[in-house]
Amino acid sequence: MAGALIAELNSDGTGSADGHRPDGDLHVDLRGLEFVDVAGIRRIVRVADSAPEKRRLVLHGLPPTIRRVMSIVGWADHPKLVIDEASP
């Protein structure tokens, strides 16, 4: 999954079914995510690390427990990663 996200984040965003928005960010809906370990969270951060200039990885529906872990370790403050708090 991480490889596909990195490829999409680094694409030109012209595909019809991609998660790109006019702002150039890649939006990912994680509402169905029930569990992810620290290695999985690190991969999400690495995907954000790969974002080209002026692009970000935007996470929607991140479960509160995972959001909390990311905040505790400082990953929630990553400049290329946005956690959409408005998403349930």
Summary of the structure (lengths in Angstrom):
residues: 88
radius of gyration: 12.3
end to end distance: 22.3
largest distance: 36.4
contacts: 212
relative contact order: 0.20
helix: 36%
strand: 15%
